[in-house]
């Protein structure tokens, strides 16, 4: 669920940036990418414990 939400936020941020490239829109894209990275890191940490 967190990954789906983060991907949706990234899609929205990229859409906003494509409409108008501003520093705040670029920051929103970077923040959304950071959230996806964090979710994937948590997933890898969890999977790594079980392997």
ModelCIF file with pLDDT and N, C-alpha, C, O atoms, coordinates in Angstrom:
data_MODEL
#
_entry.id   MODEL 
#
_entity.id                         1 
_entity.type                       polymer 
_entity.pdbx_number_of_molecules   1 
#
_entity_poly.entity_id                      1 
_entity_poly.type                           'polypeptide(L)' 
_entity_poly.nstd_linkage                   no 
_entity_poly.nstd_monomer                   no 
_entity_poly.pdbx_seq_one_letter_code       
;(UNK)(UNK)(UNK)(UNK)(UNK)(UNK)(UNK)(UNK)(UNK)(UNK)(UNK)(UNK)(UNK)(UNK)(UNK)(UNK)
(UNK)(UNK)(UNK)(UNK)(UNK)(UNK)(UNK)(UNK)(UNK)(UNK)(UNK)(UNK)(UNK)(UNK)(UNK)(UNK)
(UNK)(UNK)(UNK)(UNK)(UNK)(UNK)(UNK)(UNK)(UNK)(UNK)(UNK)(UNK)(UNK)(UNK)(UNK)(UNK)
(UNK)(UNK)(UNK)
;
_entity_poly.pdbx_seq_one_letter_code_can   XXXXXXXXXXXXXXXXXXXXXXXXXXXXXXXXXXXXXXXXXXXXXXXXXXX 
_entity_poly.pdbx_strand_id                 A 
#
loop_
_entity_poly_seq.entity_id 
_entity_poly_seq.num 
_entity_poly_seq.mon_id 
_entity_poly_seq.hetero 
1 1  UNK n 
1 2  UNK n 
1 3  UNK n 
1 4  UNK n 
1 5  UNK n 
1 6  UNK n 
1 7  UNK n 
1 8  UNK n 
1 9  UNK n 
1 10 UNK n 
1 11 UNK n 
1 12 UNK n 
1 13 UNK n 
1 14 UNK n 
1 15 UNK n 
1 16 UNK n 
1 17 UNK n 
1 18 UNK n 
1 19 UNK n 
1 20 UNK n 
1 21 UNK n 
1 22 UNK n 
1 23 UNK n 
1 24 UNK n 
1 25 UNK n 
1 26 UNK n 
1 27 UNK n 
1 28 UNK n 
1 29 UNK n 
1 30 UNK n 
1 31 UNK n 
1 32 UNK n 
1 33 UNK n 
1 34 UNK n 
1 35 UNK n 
1 36 UNK n 
1 37 UNK n 
1 38 UNK n 
1 39 UNK n 
1 40 UNK n 
1 41 UNK n 
1 42 UNK n 
1 43 UNK n 
1 44 UNK n 
1 45 UNK n 
1 46 UNK n 
1 47 UNK n 
1 48 UNK n 
1 49 UNK n 
1 50 UNK n 
1 51 UNK n 
#
_struct_asym.id          A 
_struct_asym.entity_id   1 
#
loop_
_ma_qa_metric.id 
_ma_qa_metric.mode 
_ma_qa_metric.name 
_ma_qa_metric.software_group_id 
_ma_qa_metric.type 
1 global pLDDT . pLDDT 
2 local  pLDDT . pLDDT 
#
_ma_qa_metric_global.metric_id      1 
_ma_qa_metric_global.metric_value   92.69 
_ma_qa_metric_global.model_id       1 
_ma_qa_metric_global.ordinal_id     1 
#
loop_
_ma_qa_metric_local.label_asym_id 
_ma_qa_metric_local.label_comp_id 
_ma_qa_metric_local.label_seq_id 
_ma_qa_metric_local.metric_id 
_ma_qa_metric_local.metric_value 
_ma_qa_metric_local.model_id 
_ma_qa_metric_local.ordinal_id 
A UNK 1  2 72.00 1 1  
A UNK 2  2 87.00 1 2  
A UNK 3  2 90.00 1 3  
A UNK 4  2 93.00 1 4  
A UNK 5  2 94.00 1 5  
A UNK 6  2 92.00 1 6  
A UNK 7  2 95.00 1 7  
A UNK 8  2 96.00 1 8  
A UNK 9  2 96.00 1 9  
A UNK 10 2 97.00 1 10 
A UNK 11 2 98.00 1 11 
A UNK 12 2 98.00 1 12 
A UNK 13 2 98.00 1 13 
A UNK 14 2 98.00 1 14 
A UNK 15 2 98.00 1 15 
A UNK 16 2 98.00 1 16 
A UNK 17 2 98.00 1 17 
A UNK 18 2 98.00 1 18 
A UNK 19 2 98.00 1 19 
A UNK 20 2 97.00 1 20 
A UNK 21 2 97.00 1 21 
A UNK 22 2 97.00 1 22 
A UNK 23 2 98.00 1 23 
A UNK 24 2 98.00 1 24 
A UNK 25 2 98.00 1 25 
A UNK 26 2 98.00 1 26 
A UNK 27 2 98.00 1 27 
A UNK 28 2 97.00 1 28 
A UNK 29 2 98.00 1 29 
A UNK 30 2 98.00 1 30 
A UNK 31 2 97.00 1 31 
A UNK 32 2 96.00 1 32 
A UNK 33 2 97.00 1 33 
A UNK 34 2 96.00 1 34 
A UNK 35 2 95.00 1 35 
A UNK 36 2 96.00 1 36 
A UNK 37 2 96.00 1 37 
A UNK 38 2 94.00 1 38 
A UNK 39 2 93.00 1 39 
A UNK 40 2 92.00 1 40 
A UNK 41 2 93.00 1 41 
A UNK 42 2 91.00 1 42 
A UNK 43 2 90.00 1 43 
A UNK 44 2 90.00 1 44 
A UNK 45 2 90.00 1 45 
A UNK 46 2 89.00 1 46 
A UNK 47 2 87.00 1 47 
A UNK 48 2 77.00 1 48 
A UNK 49 2 71.00 1 49 
A UNK 50 2 69.00 1 50 
A UNK 51 2 60.00 1 51 
#
loop_
_atom_site.group_PDB 
_atom_site.id 
_atom_site.type_symbol 
_atom_site.label_atom_id 
_atom_site.label_alt_id 
_atom_site.label_comp_id 
_atom_site.label_asym_id 
_atom_site.label_entity_id 
_atom_site.label_seq_id 
_atom_site.pdbx_PDB_ins_code 
_atom_site.Cartn_x 
_atom_site.Cartn_y 
_atom_site.Cartn_z 
_atom_site.occupancy 
_atom_site.B_iso_or_equiv 
_atom_site.pdbx_formal_charge 
_atom_site.auth_seq_id 
_atom_site.auth_comp_id 
_atom_site.auth_asym_id 
_atom_site.auth_atom_id 
_atom_site.pdbx_PDB_model_num 
ATOM 1   N N  . UNK A 1 1  ? 0.821  -1.190  0.000   1.00 72.00 ? 1  UNK A N  1 
ATOM 2   C CA . UNK A 1 1  ? 0.000  0.000   0.000   1.00 72.00 ? 1  UNK A CA 1 
ATOM 3   C C  . UNK A 1 1  ? 0.868  1.258   0.000   1.00 72.00 ? 1  UNK A C  1 
ATOM 4   O O  . UNK A 1 1  ? 0.584  2.202   -0.738  1.00 72.00 ? 1  UNK A O  1 
ATOM 5   N N  . UNK A 1 2  ? 1.914  1.282   0.813   1.00 87.00 ? 2  UNK A N  1 
ATOM 6   C CA . UNK A 1 2  ? 2.785  2.457   0.854   1.00 87.00 ? 2  UNK A CA 1 
ATOM 7   C C  . UNK A 1 2  ? 3.446  2.702   -0.492  1.00 87.00 ? 2  UNK A C  1 
ATOM 8   O O  . UNK A 1 2  ? 3.581  3.847   -0.925  1.00 87.00 ? 2  UNK A O  1 
ATOM 9   N N  . UNK A 1 3  ? 3.859  1.624   -1.156  1.00 90.00 ? 3  UNK A N  1 
ATOM 10  C CA . UNK A 1 3  ? 4.516  1.762   -2.453  1.00 90.00 ? 3  UNK A CA 1 
ATOM 11  C C  . UNK A 1 3  ? 3.541  2.323   -3.484  1.00 90.00 ? 3  UNK A C  1 
ATOM 12  O O  . UNK A 1 3  ? 3.908  3.191   -4.276  1.00 90.00 ? 3  UNK A O  1 
ATOM 13  N N  . UNK A 1 4  ? 2.321  1.841   -3.479  1.00 93.00 ? 4  UNK A N  1 
ATOM 14  C CA . UNK A 1 4  ? 1.311  2.327   -4.420  1.00 93.00 ? 4  UNK A CA 1 
ATOM 15  C C  . UNK A 1 4  ? 1.032  3.809   -4.189  1.00 93.00 ? 4  UNK A C  1 
ATOM 16  O O  . UNK A 1 4  ? 0.921  4.580   -5.142  1.00 93.00 ? 4  UNK A O  1 
ATOM 17  N N  . UNK A 1 5  ? 0.920  4.196   -2.946  1.00 94.00 ? 5  UNK A N  1 
ATOM 18  C CA . UNK A 1 5  ? 0.688  5.597   -2.610  1.00 94.00 ? 5  UNK A CA 1 
ATOM 19  C C  . UNK A 1 5  ? 1.860  6.461   -3.065  1.00 94.00 ? 5  UNK A C  1 
ATOM 20  O O  . UNK A 1 5  ? 1.663  7.521   -3.660  1.00 94.00 ? 5  UNK A O  1 
ATOM 21  N N  . UNK A 1 6  ? 3.067  6.011   -2.786  1.00 92.00 ? 6  UNK A N  1 
ATOM 22  C CA . UNK A 1 6  ? 4.260  6.768   -3.172  1.00 92.00 ? 6  UNK A CA 1 
ATOM 23  C C  . UNK A 1 6  ? 4.361  6.906   -4.691  1.00 92.00 ? 6  UNK A C  1 
ATOM 24  O O  . UNK A 1 6  ? 4.745  7.961   -5.198  1.00 92.00 ? 6  UNK A O  1 
ATOM 25  N N  . UNK A 1 7  ? 4.017  5.848   -5.410  1.00 95.00 ? 7  UNK A N  1 
ATOM 26  C CA . UNK A 1 7  ? 4.051  5.916   -6.873  1.00 95.00 ? 7  UNK A CA 1 
ATOM 27  C C  . UNK A 1 7  ? 3.002  6.891   -7.407  1.00 95.00 ? 7  UNK A C  1 
ATOM 28  O O  . UNK A 1 7  ? 3.259  7.621   -8.364  1.00 95.00 ? 7  UNK A O  1 
ATOM 29  N N  . UNK A 1 8  ? 1.840  6.901   -6.796  1.00 96.00 ? 8  UNK A N  1 
ATOM 30  C CA . UNK A 1 8  ? 0.804  7.851   -7.190  1.00 96.00 ? 8  UNK A CA 1 
ATOM 31  C C  . UNK A 1 8  ? 1.234  9.288   -6.931  1.00 96.00 ? 8  UNK A C  1 
ATOM 32  O O  . UNK A 1 8  ? 0.982  10.175  -7.747  1.00 96.00 ? 8  UNK A O  1 
ATOM 33  N N  . UNK A 1 9  ? 1.883  9.514   -5.797  1.00 96.00 ? 9  UNK A N  1 
ATOM 34  C CA . UNK A 1 9  ? 2.387  10.854  -5.485  1.00 96.00 ? 9  UNK A CA 1 
ATOM 35  C C  . UNK A 1 9  ? 3.471  11.274  -6.478  1.00 96.00 ? 9  UNK A C  1 
ATOM 36  O O  . UNK A 1 9  ? 3.527  12.435  -6.884  1.00 96.00 ? 9  UNK A O  1 
ATOM 37  N N  . UNK A 1 10 ? 4.326  10.339  -6.865  1.00 97.00 ? 10 UNK A N  1 
ATOM 38  C CA . UNK A 1 10 ? 5.364  10.644  -7.852  1.00 97.00 ? 10 UNK A CA 1 
ATOM 39  C C  . UNK A 1 10 ? 4.737  10.982  -9.201  1.00 97.00 ? 10 UNK A C  1 
ATOM 40  O O  . UNK A 1 10 ? 5.161  11.931  -9.860  1.00 97.00 ? 10 UNK A O  1 
ATOM 41  N N  . UNK A 1 11 ? 3.742  10.221  -9.611  1.00 98.00 ? 11 UNK A N  1 
ATOM 42  C CA . UNK A 1 11 ? 3.075  10.492  -10.879 1.00 98.00 ? 11 UNK A CA 1 
ATOM 43  C C  . UNK A 1 11 ? 2.449  11.887  -10.873 1.00 98.00 ? 11 UNK A C  1 
ATOM 44  O O  . UNK A 1 11 ? 2.553  12.624  -11.854 1.00 98.00 ? 11 UNK A O  1 
ATOM 45  N N  . UNK A 1 12 ? 1.803  12.243  -9.773  1.00 98.00 ? 12 UNK A N  1 
ATOM 46  C CA . UNK A 1 12 ? 1.189  13.573  -9.671  1.00 98.00 ? 12 UNK A CA 1 
ATOM 47  C C  . UNK A 1 12 ? 2.251  14.672  -9.696  1.00 98.00 ? 12 UNK A C  1 
ATOM 48  O O  . UNK A 1 12 ? 2.080  15.693  -10.363 1.00 98.00 ? 12 UNK A O  1 
ATOM 49  N N  . UNK A 1 13 ? 3.341  14.460  -8.969  1.00 98.00 ? 13 UNK A N  1 
ATOM 50  C CA . UNK A 1 13 ? 4.415  15.454  -8.937  1.00 98.00 ? 13 UNK A CA 1 
ATOM 51  C C  . UNK A 1 13 ? 5.043  15.619  -10.321 1.00 98.00 ? 13 UNK A C  1 
ATOM 52  O O  . UNK A 1 13 ? 5.332  16.739  -10.744 1.00 98.00 ? 13 UNK A O  1 
ATOM 53  N N  . UNK A 1 14 ? 5.254  14.513  -11.022 1.00 98.00 ? 14 UNK A N  1 
ATOM 54  C CA . UNK A 1 14 ? 5.814  14.601  -12.381 1.00 98.00 ? 14 UNK A CA 1 
ATOM 55  C C  . UNK A 1 14 ? 4.849  15.296  -13.339 1.00 98.00 ? 14 UNK A C  1 
ATOM 56  O O  . UNK A 1 14 ? 5.274  16.046  -14.217 1.00 98.00 ? 14 UNK A O  1 
ATOM 57  N N  . UNK A 1 15 ? 3.560  15.047  -13.169 1.00 98.00 ? 15 UNK A N  1 
ATOM 58  C CA . UNK A 1 15 ? 2.573  15.713  -14.006 1.00 98.00 ? 15 UNK A CA 1 
ATOM 59  C C  . UNK A 1 15 ? 2.619  17.221  -13.771 1.00 98.00 ? 15 UNK A C  1 
ATOM 60  O O  . UNK A 1 15 ? 2.639  18.008  -14.717 1.00 98.00 ? 15 UNK A O  1 
ATOM 61  N N  . UNK A 1 16 ? 2.635  17.612  -12.496 1.00 98.00 ? 16 UNK A N  1 
ATOM 62  C CA . UNK A 1 16 ? 2.693  19.038  -12.174 1.00 98.00 ? 16 UNK A CA 1 
ATOM 63  C C  . UNK A 1 16 ? 3.959  19.678  -12.755 1.00 98.00 ? 16 UNK A C  1 
ATOM 64  O O  . UNK A 1 16 ? 3.924  20.801  -13.256 1.00 98.00 ? 16 UNK A O  1 
ATOM 65  N N  . UNK A 1 17 ? 5.065  18.954  -12.680 1.00 98.00 ? 17 UNK A N  1 
ATOM 66  C CA . UNK A 1 17 ? 6.318  19.474  -13.221 1.00 98.00 ? 17 UNK A CA 1 
ATOM 67  C C  . UNK A 1 17 ? 6.248  19.583  -14.742 1.00 98.00 ? 17 UNK A C  1 
ATOM 68  O O  . UNK A 1 17 ? 6.791  20.522  -15.323 1.00 98.00 ? 17 UNK A O  1 
ATOM 69  N N  . UNK A 1 18 ? 5.586  18.633  -15.382 1.00 98.00 ? 18 UNK A N  1 
ATOM 70  C CA . UNK A 1 18 ? 5.484  18.698  -16.848 1.00 98.00 ? 18 UNK A CA 1 
ATOM 71  C C  . UNK A 1 18 ? 4.606  19.860  -17.302 1.00 98.00 ? 18 UNK A C  1 
ATOM 72  O O  . UNK A 1 18 ? 4.783  20.389  -18.399 1.00 98.00 ? 18 UNK A O  1 
ATOM 73  N N  . UNK A 1 19 ? 3.664  20.251  -16.455 1.00 98.00 ? 19 UNK A N  1 
ATOM 74  C CA . UNK A 1 19 ? 2.818  21.407  -16.780 1.00 98.00 ? 19 UNK A CA 1 
ATOM 75  C C  . UNK A 1 19 ? 3.593  22.707  -16.616 1.00 98.00 ? 19 UNK A C  1 
ATOM 76  O O  . UNK A 1 19 ? 3.475  23.624  -17.429 1.00 98.00 ? 19 UNK A O  1 
ATOM 77  N N  . UNK A 1 20 ? 4.386  22.769  -15.553 1.00 97.00 ? 20 UNK A N  1 
ATOM 78  C CA . UNK A 1 20 ? 5.187  23.960  -15.299 1.00 97.00 ? 20 UNK A CA 1 
ATOM 79  C C  . UNK A 1 20 ? 6.386  23.563  -14.456 1.00 97.00 ? 20 UNK A C  1 
ATOM 80  O O  . UNK A 1 20 ? 6.245  23.149  -13.305 1.00 97.00 ? 20 UNK A O  1 
ATOM 81  N N  . UNK A 1 21 ? 7.565  23.697  -15.044 1.00 97.00 ? 21 UNK A N  1 
ATOM 82  C CA . UNK A 1 21 ? 8.801  23.309  -14.365 1.00 97.00 ? 21 UNK A CA 1 
ATOM 83  C C  . UNK A 1 21 ? 9.247  24.441  -13.440 1.00 97.00 ? 21 UNK A C  1 
ATOM 84  O O  . UNK A 1 21 ? 9.811  25.441  -13.885 1.00 97.00 ? 21 UNK A O  1 
ATOM 85  N N  . UNK A 1 22 ? 8.987  24.265  -12.163 1.00 97.00 ? 22 UNK A N  1 
ATOM 86  C CA . UNK A 1 22 ? 9.381  25.256  -11.160 1.00 97.00 ? 22 UNK A CA 1 
ATOM 87  C C  . UNK A 1 22 ? 10.237 24.569  -10.103 1.00 97.00 ? 22 UNK A C  1 
ATOM 88  O O  . UNK A 1 22 ? 10.226 23.342  -9.997  1.00 97.00 ? 22 UNK A O  1 
ATOM 89  N N  . UNK A 1 23 ? 10.969 25.340  -9.331  1.00 98.00 ? 23 UNK A N  1 
ATOM 90  C CA . UNK A 1 23 ? 11.763 24.726  -8.257  1.00 98.00 ? 23 UNK A CA 1 
ATOM 91  C C  . UNK A 1 23 ? 10.905 23.927  -7.274  1.00 98.00 ? 23 UNK A C  1 
ATOM 92  O O  . UNK A 1 23 ? 11.337 22.879  -6.795  1.00 98.00 ? 23 UNK A O  1 
ATOM 93  N N  . UNK A 1 24 ? 9.706  24.401  -6.971  1.00 98.00 ? 24 UNK A N  1 
ATOM 94  C CA . UNK A 1 24 ? 8.861  23.663  -6.026  1.00 98.00 ? 24 UNK A CA 1 
ATOM 95  C C  . UNK A 1 24 ? 8.366  22.353  -6.630  1.00 98.00 ? 24 UNK A C  1 
ATOM 96  O O  . UNK A 1 24 ? 8.242  21.355  -5.920  1.00 98.00 ? 24 UNK A O  1 
ATOM 97  N N  . UNK A 1 25 ? 8.083  22.345  -7.928  1.00 98.00 ? 25 UNK A N  1 
ATOM 98  C CA . UNK A 1 25 ? 7.662  21.097  -8.568  1.00 98.00 ? 25 UNK A CA 1 
ATOM 99  C C  . UNK A 1 25 ? 8.824  20.114  -8.642  1.00 98.00 ? 25 UNK A C  1 
ATOM 100 O O  . UNK A 1 25 ? 8.634  18.914  -8.446  1.00 98.00 ? 25 UNK A O  1 
ATOM 101 N N  . UNK A 1 26 ? 10.034 20.617  -8.924  1.00 98.00 ? 26 UNK A N  1 
ATOM 102 C CA . UNK A 1 26 ? 11.215 19.739  -8.927  1.00 98.00 ? 26 UNK A CA 1 
ATOM 103 C C  . UNK A 1 26 ? 11.447 19.160  -7.537  1.00 98.00 ? 26 UNK A C  1 
ATOM 104 O O  . UNK A 1 26 ? 11.799 17.989  -7.396  1.00 98.00 ? 26 UNK A O  1 
ATOM 105 N N  . UNK A 1 27 ? 11.250 19.977  -6.521  1.00 98.00 ? 27 UNK A N  1 
ATOM 106 C CA . UNK A 1 27 ? 11.427 19.503  -5.141  1.00 98.00 ? 27 UNK A CA 1 
ATOM 107 C C  . UNK A 1 27 ? 10.387 18.436  -4.798  1.00 98.00 ? 27 UNK A C  1 
ATOM 108 O O  . UNK A 1 27 ? 10.693 17.468  -4.102  1.00 98.00 ? 27 UNK A O  1 
ATOM 109 N N  . UNK A 1 28 ? 9.164  18.614  -5.286  1.00 97.00 ? 28 UNK A N  1 
ATOM 110 C CA . UNK A 1 28 ? 8.109  17.623  -5.028  1.00 97.00 ? 28 UNK A CA 1 
ATOM 111 C C  . UNK A 1 28 ? 8.457  16.287  -5.683  1.00 97.00 ? 28 UNK A C  1 
ATOM 112 O O  . UNK A 1 28 ? 8.216  15.229  -5.103  1.00 97.00 ? 28 UNK A O  1 
ATOM 113 N N  . UNK A 1 29 ? 9.020  16.334  -6.882  1.00 98.00 ? 29 UNK A N  1 
ATOM 114 C CA . UNK A 1 29 ? 9.439  15.099  -7.563  1.00 98.00 ? 29 UNK A CA 1 
ATOM 115 C C  . UNK A 1 29 ? 10.561 14.426  -6.770  1.00 98.00 ? 29 UNK A C  1 
ATOM 116 O O  . UNK A 1 29 ? 10.537 13.214  -6.561  1.00 98.00 ? 29 UNK A O  1 
ATOM 117 N N  . UNK A 1 30 ? 11.525 15.204  -6.337  1.00 98.00 ? 30 UNK A N  1 
ATOM 118 C CA . UNK A 1 30 ? 12.633 14.645  -5.558  1.00 98.00 ? 30 UNK A CA 1 
ATOM 119 C C  . UNK A 1 30 ? 12.140 14.042  -4.245  1.00 98.00 ? 30 UNK A C  1 
ATOM 120 O O  . UNK A 1 30 ? 12.608 12.982  -3.830  1.00 98.00 ? 30 UNK A O  1 
ATOM 121 N N  . UNK A 1 31 ? 11.204 14.713  -3.602  1.00 97.00 ? 31 UNK A N  1 
ATOM 122 C CA . UNK A 1 31 ? 10.650 14.198  -2.341  1.00 97.00 ? 31 UNK A CA 1 
ATOM 123 C C  . UNK A 1 31 ? 9.894  12.892  -2.563  1.00 97.00 ? 31 UNK A C  1 
ATOM 124 O O  . UNK A 1 31 ? 10.017 11.957  -1.772  1.00 97.00 ? 31 UNK A O  1 
ATOM 125 N N  . UNK A 1 32 ? 9.118  12.831  -3.631  1.00 96.00 ? 32 UNK A N  1 
ATOM 126 C CA . UNK A 1 32 ? 8.366  11.609  -3.939  1.00 96.00 ? 32 UNK A CA 1 
ATOM 127 C C  . UNK A 1 32 ? 9.325  10.458  -4.258  1.00 96.00 ? 32 UNK A C  1 
ATOM 128 O O  . UNK A 1 32 ? 9.094  9.320   -3.851  1.00 96.00 ? 32 UNK A O  1 
ATOM 129 N N  . UNK A 1 33 ? 10.389 10.759  -4.981  1.00 97.00 ? 33 UNK A N  1 
ATOM 130 C CA . UNK A 1 33 ? 11.397 9.716   -5.268  1.00 97.00 ? 33 UNK A CA 1 
ATOM 131 C C  . UNK A 1 33 ? 12.048 9.236   -3.976  1.00 97.00 ? 33 UNK A C  1 
ATOM 132 O O  . UNK A 1 33 ? 12.325 8.048   -3.811  1.00 97.00 ? 33 UNK A O  1 
ATOM 133 N N  . UNK A 1 34 ? 12.284 10.161  -3.074  1.00 96.00 ? 34 UNK A N  1 
ATOM 134 C CA . UNK A 1 34 ? 12.851 9.787   -1.773  1.00 96.00 ? 34 UNK A CA 1 
ATOM 135 C C  . UNK A 1 34 ? 11.930 8.870   -0.988  1.00 96.00 ? 34 UNK A C  1 
ATOM 136 O O  . UNK A 1 34 ? 12.388 7.940   -0.325  1.00 96.00 ? 34 UNK A O  1 
ATOM 137 N N  . UNK A 1 35 ? 10.617 9.136   -1.063  1.00 95.00 ? 35 UNK A N  1 
ATOM 138 C CA . UNK A 1 35 ? 9.660  8.262   -0.370  1.00 95.00 ? 35 UNK A CA 1 
ATOM 139 C C  . UNK A 1 35 ? 9.678  6.854   -0.973  1.00 95.00 ? 35 UNK A C  1 
ATOM 140 O O  . UNK A 1 35 ? 9.635  5.863   -0.245  1.00 95.00 ? 35 UNK A O  1 
ATOM 141 N N  . UNK A 1 36 ? 9.741  6.774   -2.294  1.00 96.00 ? 36 UNK A N  1 
ATOM 142 C CA . UNK A 1 36 ? 9.803  5.464   -2.945  1.00 96.00 ? 36 UNK A CA 1 
ATOM 143 C C  . UNK A 1 36 ? 11.071 4.738   -2.523  1.00 96.00 ? 36 UNK A C  1 
ATOM 144 O O  . UNK A 1 36 ? 11.027 3.547   -2.215  1.00 96.00 ? 36 UNK A O  1 
ATOM 145 N N  . UNK A 1 37 ? 12.201 5.440   -2.504  1.00 96.00 ? 37 UNK A N  1 
ATOM 146 C CA . UNK A 1 37 ? 13.452 4.822   -2.059  1.00 96.00 ? 37 UNK A CA 1 
ATOM 147 C C  . UNK A 1 37 ? 13.335 4.294   -0.636  1.00 96.00 ? 37 UNK A C  1 
ATOM 148 O O  . UNK A 1 37 ? 13.815 3.201   -0.334  1.00 96.00 ? 37 UNK A O  1 
ATOM 149 N N  . UNK A 1 38 ? 12.703 5.060   0.229   1.00 94.00 ? 38 UNK A N  1 
ATOM 150 C CA . UNK A 1 38 ? 12.554 4.639   1.624   1.00 94.00 ? 38 UNK A CA 1 
ATOM 151 C C  . UNK A 1 38 ? 11.683 3.392   1.736   1.00 94.00 ? 38 UNK A C  1 
ATOM 152 O O  . UNK A 1 38 ? 11.996 2.473   2.493   1.00 94.00 ? 38 UNK A O  1 
ATOM 153 N N  . UNK A 1 39 ? 10.588 3.368   0.977   1.00 93.00 ? 39 UNK A N  1 
ATOM 154 C CA . UNK A 1 39 ? 9.707  2.192   1.007   1.00 93.00 ? 39 UNK A CA 1 
ATOM 155 C C  . UNK A 1 39 ? 10.452 0.965   0.492   1.00 93.00 ? 39 UNK A C  1 
ATOM 156 O O  . UNK A 1 39 ? 10.354 -0.115  1.075   1.00 93.00 ? 39 UNK A O  1 
ATOM 157 N N  . UNK A 1 40 ? 11.196 1.132   -0.600  1.00 92.00 ? 40 UNK A N  1 
ATOM 158 C CA . UNK A 1 40 ? 11.948 -0.004  -1.147  1.00 92.00 ? 40 UNK A CA 1 
ATOM 159 C C  . UNK A 1 40 ? 13.047 -0.454  -0.182  1.00 92.00 ? 40 UNK A C  1 
ATOM 160 O O  . UNK A 1 40 ? 13.293 -1.652  -0.045  1.00 92.00 ? 40 UNK A O  1 
ATOM 161 N N  . UNK A 1 41 ? 13.704 0.482   0.480   1.00 93.00 ? 41 UNK A N  1 
ATOM 162 C CA . UNK A 1 41 ? 14.715 0.109   1.480   1.00 93.00 ? 41 UNK A CA 1 
ATOM 163 C C  . UNK A 1 41 ? 14.099 -0.697  2.615   1.00 93.00 ? 41 UNK A C  1 
ATOM 164 O O  . UNK A 1 41 ? 14.677 -1.688  3.059   1.00 93.00 ? 41 UNK A O  1 
ATOM 165 N N  . UNK A 1 42 ? 12.916 -0.270  3.092   1.00 91.00 ? 42 UNK A N  1 
ATOM 166 C CA . UNK A 1 42 ? 12.247 -1.026  4.151   1.00 91.00 ? 42 UNK A CA 1 
ATOM 167 C C  . UNK A 1 42 ? 11.898 -2.433  3.670   1.00 91.00 ? 42 UNK A C  1 
ATOM 168 O O  . UNK A 1 42 ? 12.042 -3.405  4.411   1.00 91.00 ? 42 UNK A O  1 
ATOM 169 N N  . UNK A 1 43 ? 11.443 -2.529  2.437   1.00 90.00 ? 43 UNK A N  1 
ATOM 170 C CA . UNK A 1 43 ? 11.103 -3.842  1.877   1.00 90.00 ? 43 UNK A CA 1 
ATOM 171 C C  . UNK A 1 43 ? 12.347 -4.731  1.821   1.00 90.00 ? 43 UNK A C  1 
ATOM 172 O O  . UNK A 1 43 ? 12.306 -5.889  2.237   1.00 90.00 ? 43 UNK A O  1 
ATOM 173 N N  . UNK A 1 44 ? 13.439 -4.192  1.312   1.00 90.00 ? 44 UNK A N  1 
ATOM 174 C CA . UNK A 1 44 ? 14.667 -4.985  1.213   1.00 90.00 ? 44 UNK A CA 1 
ATOM 175 C C  . UNK A 1 44 ? 15.187 -5.387  2.590   1.00 90.00 ? 44 UNK A C  1 
ATOM 176 O O  . UNK A 1 44 ? 15.689 -6.498  2.760   1.00 90.00 ? 44 UNK A O  1 
ATOM 177 N N  . UNK A 1 45 ? 15.072 -4.497  3.568   1.00 90.00 ? 45 UNK A N  1 
ATOM 178 C CA . UNK A 1 45 ? 15.475 -4.854  4.927   1.00 90.00 ? 45 UNK A CA 1 
ATOM 179 C C  . UNK A 1 45 ? 14.646 -5.997  5.466   1.00 90.00 ? 45 UNK A C  1 
ATOM 180 O O  . UNK A 1 45 ? 15.172 -6.892  6.127   1.00 90.00 ? 45 UNK A O  1 
ATOM 181 N N  . UNK A 1 46 ? 13.354 -5.976  5.192   1.00 89.00 ? 46 UNK A N  1 
ATOM 182 C CA . UNK A 1 46 ? 12.447 -7.029  5.659   1.00 89.00 ? 46 UNK A CA 1 
ATOM 183 C C  . UNK A 1 46 ? 12.733 -8.348  4.967   1.00 89.00 ? 46 UNK A C  1 
ATOM 184 O O  . UNK A 1 46 ? 12.818 -9.389  5.618   1.00 89.00 ? 46 UNK A O  1 
ATOM 185 N N  . UNK A 1 47 ? 12.883 -8.309  3.657   1.00 87.00 ? 47 UNK A N  1 
ATOM 186 C CA . UNK A 1 47 ? 13.136 -9.530  2.889   1.00 87.00 ? 47 UNK A CA 1 
ATOM 187 C C  . UNK A 1 47 ? 14.492 -10.118 3.267   1.00 87.00 ? 47 UNK A C  1 
ATOM 188 O O  . UNK A 1 47 ? 14.643 -11.337 3.349   1.00 87.00 ? 47 UNK A O  1 
ATOM 189 N N  . UNK A 1 48 ? 15.472 -9.257  3.494   1.00 77.00 ? 48 UNK A N  1 
ATOM 190 C CA . UNK A 1 48 ? 16.804 -9.723  3.843   1.00 77.00 ? 48 UNK A CA 1 
ATOM 191 C C  . UNK A 1 48 ? 16.836 -10.493 5.149   1.00 77.00 ? 48 UNK A C  1 
ATOM 192 O O  . UNK A 1 48 ? 17.679 -11.372 5.327   1.00 77.00 ? 48 UNK A O  1 
ATOM 193 N N  . UNK A 1 49 ? 15.938 -10.181 6.060   1.00 71.00 ? 49 UNK A N  1 
ATOM 194 C CA . UNK A 1 49 ? 15.886 -10.888 7.340   1.00 71.00 ? 49 UNK A CA 1 
ATOM 195 C C  . UNK A 1 49 ? 15.359 -12.304 7.182   1.00 71.00 ? 49 UNK A C  1 
ATOM 196 O O  . UNK A 1 49 ? 15.666 -13.172 7.999   1.00 71.00 ? 49 UNK A O  1 
ATOM 197 N N  . UNK A 1 50 ? 14.573 -12.549 6.146   1.00 69.00 ? 50 UNK A N  1 
ATOM 198 C CA . UNK A 1 50 ? 13.928 -13.849 5.957   1.00 69.00 ? 50 UNK A CA 1 
ATOM 199 C C  . UNK A 1 50 ? 14.696 -14.752 5.007   1.00 69.00 ? 50 UNK A C  1 
ATOM 200 O O  . UNK A 1 50 ? 14.368 -15.932 4.887   1.00 69.00 ? 50 UNK A O  1 
ATOM 201 N N  . UNK A 1 51 ? 15.687 -14.239 4.345   1.00 60.00 ? 51 UNK A N  1 
ATOM 202 C CA . UNK A 1 51 ? 16.439 -15.077 3.384   1.00 60.00 ? 51 UNK A CA 1 
ATOM 203 C C  . UNK A 1 51 ? 17.653 -15.700 4.023   1.00 60.00 ? 51 UNK A C  1 
ATOM 204 O O  . UNK A 1 51 ? 18.393 -16.429 3.363   1.00 60.00 ? 51 UNK A O  1 
#
